[in-house]
Amino acid sequence: MKASIEAKTDGGRDGARERLIEAAARHFAEYGFEGANQRAIQRDADVNSAAVHYYFGSKEALYRKVIETHLAGIQTERLRRIEAIPKGILGSDRLKALVSAYIGPHMELALSEAGRPYGRILARTLIELPKQVDKVFEDVVSPIRQIFVDELRGIYPDASLRTISKILTMTVILMADVPYSTTWVALTGEHQTKDDPKEWIETVQTFVCAGIEAHCRSLDIVSSNEPTYPG
């Protein structure tokens, strides 16, 4: 049974706080942190001009809340799915299950109407990585990301942290970019949200797993420190 990974928010007066988070997600997705206008967000949310300061303290805090609201649900579902992988599944089968458990929650949300703005925000961070999200990603993403890394190293015990970091980077790039690929739209005239998310998850899983297996077989093992990546 598919678990719900929709964003959860607190109400505030007459739902004003929730409306602000939803409106802010749309504006940050469209214009980025710097380009989004706080007054426009408040108008879109139908709240007064002091609402952002009252509920969040600043535009930066509102941006962080938008990220946290979606990331928390994704990370909870990732952990649930990773922990549900049977211990007896090993090798390539375990890799497939692991990759699906990691990318699935994000892509299901990003390919939904409710989660599309968040998905676009994450896609933007791969290019912009504004300072406002550094701490959010580190606090919320790091624990589950480390579990994913540890699982990969269990499958490929000879792989260096440098190799694992490259694997994680490419996984996150595909996961974040595919829901918004302009190439797909240009070739088909359709948006990815028209398809069953399961099809896209399986497609990304196929590419990621094939790349991981080839990468770990072909690269020399060189020790390095693992960089930090969003996702």
FIMI-460168 format. One line per 10 residues: number of its first residue (from 1); their letters; for each residue x, y, z of C-alpha. Coordinates in steps of 0.25 Angstrom, whole numbers, plus 5000, padded with zeros to 4 digits. Layout:
REM residues N
NUM) a) X Y Z; ... $
REM end
This chain:
REM residues 231
1) mkasieaktd) 5000 5000 5000; 5005 5013 4996; 5008 5022 5008; 5004 5037 5008; 5016 5046 5007; 5008 5059 5005; 5013 5072 5012; 5008 5074 5026; 5006 5088 5032; 5001 5095 5044 $
11) ggrdgarerl) 4988 5103 5043; 4990 5117 5049; 4978 5126 5049; 4968 5122 5039; 4979 5114 5032; 4987 5126 5029; 5000 5119 5033; 4997 5108 5024; 4993 5117 5012; 5006 5124 5014 $
21) ieaaarhfae) 5014 5112 5013; 5006 5107 5000; 5007 5121 4994; 5022 5122 4997; 5025 5108 4991; 5019 5113 4978; 5027 5126 4978; 5040 5120 4982; 5039 5109 4971; 5036 5120 4961 $
31) ygfeganqra) 5046 5131 4964; 5056 5125 4974; 5059 5130 4988; 5064 5144 4983; 5054 5146 4972; 5041 5143 4981; 5034 5155 4986; 5029 5154 5000; 5018 5164 4998; 5013 5156 4986 $
41) iqrdadvnsa) 5014 5143 4994; 5005 5149 5005; 4995 5154 4994; 4994 5140 4988; 4992 5134 5002; 4981 5145 5005; 4988 5150 5018; 4992 5163 5023; 5005 5170 5020; 5011 5166 5034 $
51) avhyyfgske) 5007 5151 5033; 5021 5146 5029; 5028 5153 5041; 5017 5149 5050; 5017 5134 5047; 5032 5132 5043; 5040 5144 5046; 5046 5146 5032; 5046 5142 5018; 5058 5133 5020 $
61) alyrkvieth) 5050 5126 5031; 5038 5124 5022; 5047 5118 5012; 5053 5108 5022; 5039 5104 5026; 5035 5101 5012; 5047 5092 5010; 5045 5085 5024; 5030 5083 5022; 5033 5074 5010 $
71) lagiqterlr) 5046 5068 5013; 5042 5063 5027; 5031 5054 5020; 5040 5049 5009; 5051 5045 5019; 5041 5038 5028; 5036 5030 5016; 5050 5027 5011; 5054 5021 5024; 5042 5013 5025 $
81) rieaipkgil) 5044 5007 5011; 5059 5005 5013; 5056 4998 5027; 5046 4989 5020; 5056 4983 5010; 5058 4968 5014; 5071 4965 5020; 5072 4953 5011; 5072 4961 4998; 5086 4964 4993 $
91) gsdrlkalvs) 5095 4969 4982; 5087 4974 4970; 5074 4972 4975; 5077 4979 4988; 5083 4991 4980; 5070 4992 4972; 5061 4992 4985; 5070 5002 4991; 5070 5012 4980; 5055 5011 4978 $
101) ayigphmela) 5053 5013 4993; 5062 5026 4992; 5057 5032 4980; 5042 5028 4981; 5037 5037 4992; 5043 5049 4985; 5038 5046 4971; 5024 5042 4976; 5023 5056 4982; 5030 5063 4971 $
111) lseagrpygr) 5021 5057 4961; 5008 5061 4968; 5001 5074 4967; 5003 5077 4982; 5017 5074 4982; 5021 5080 4969; 5026 5093 4974; 5035 5086 4984; 5041 5078 4974; 5044 5090 4965 $
121) ilartlielp) 5051 5096 4978; 5060 5084 4980; 5063 5084 4965; 5067 5099 4966; 5076 5096 4978; 5085 5087 4970; 5089 5099 4962; 5087 5111 4972; 5089 5104 4986; 5085 5117 4993 $
131) kqvdkvfedv) 5091 5118 5007; 5077 5118 5013; 5076 5103 5010; 5089 5098 5014; 5086 5096 5029; 5072 5090 5025; 5078 5079 5016; 5089 5076 5026; 5079 5075 5038; 5068 5067 5031 $
141) vspirqifvd) 5075 5060 5019; 5088 5055 5025; 5083 5044 5035; 5075 5036 5024; 5086 5040 5013; 5096 5033 5022; 5088 5021 5023; 5087 5020 5008; 5102 5022 5007; 5105 5011 5018 $
151) elrgiypdas) 5095 5002 5010; 5103 5004 4997; 5116 5002 5004; 5110 4989 5009; 5107 4985 4995; 5121 4990 4990; 5130 4989 5002; 5142 4992 4993; 5137 5005 4988; 5143 5018 4993 $
161) lrtiskiltm) 5135 5029 4999; 5139 5037 4986; 5132 5026 4978; 5120 5026 4987; 5119 5041 4986; 5119 5041 4971; 5108 5030 4971; 5100 5038 4981; 5102 5051 4973; 5097 5045 4960 $
171) tvilmadvpy) 5085 5038 4967; 5081 5051 4972; 5082 5059 4959; 5074 5049 4952; 5063 5048 4963; 5062 5063 4963; 5063 5066 4949; 5054 5056 4942; 5041 5061 4947; 5044 5075 4940 $
181) sttwvaltge) 5052 5070 4928; 5049 5080 4916; 5054 5070 4906; 5042 5060 4910; 5032 5072 4908; 5038 5076 4895; 5038 5062 4889; 5024 5058 4894; 5017 5071 4897; 5013 5065 4910 $
191) hqtkddpkew) 5017 5067 4924; 5022 5056 4933; 5011 5057 4943; 5002 5051 4932; 5009 5038 4934; 5008 5028 4946; 5020 5032 4955; 5023 5017 4957; 5028 5017 4942; 5037 5029 4944 $
201) ietvqtfvca) 5043 5023 4957; 5046 5010 4950; 5052 5017 4938; 5061 5025 4947; 5064 5013 4956; 5069 5005 4943; 5078 5016 4939; 5084 5018 4953; 5086 5003 4956; 5093 5001 4943 $
211) gieahcrsld) 5102 5013 4945; 5105 5009 4959; 5109 4994 4955; 5117 4999 4944; 5124 5010 4952; 5128 5001 4964; 5133 4991 4954; 5142 5000 4946; 5148 5011 4956; 5160 5009 4964 $
221) ivssneptyp) 5158 5010 4979; 5163 5023 4984; 5160 5028 4998; 5154 5042 5000; 5144 5050 5008; 5130 5050 5005; 5124 5063 5000; 5110 5068 5005; 5099 5068 4995; 5085 5072 4995 $
231) g) 5074 5062 4993 $
REM end
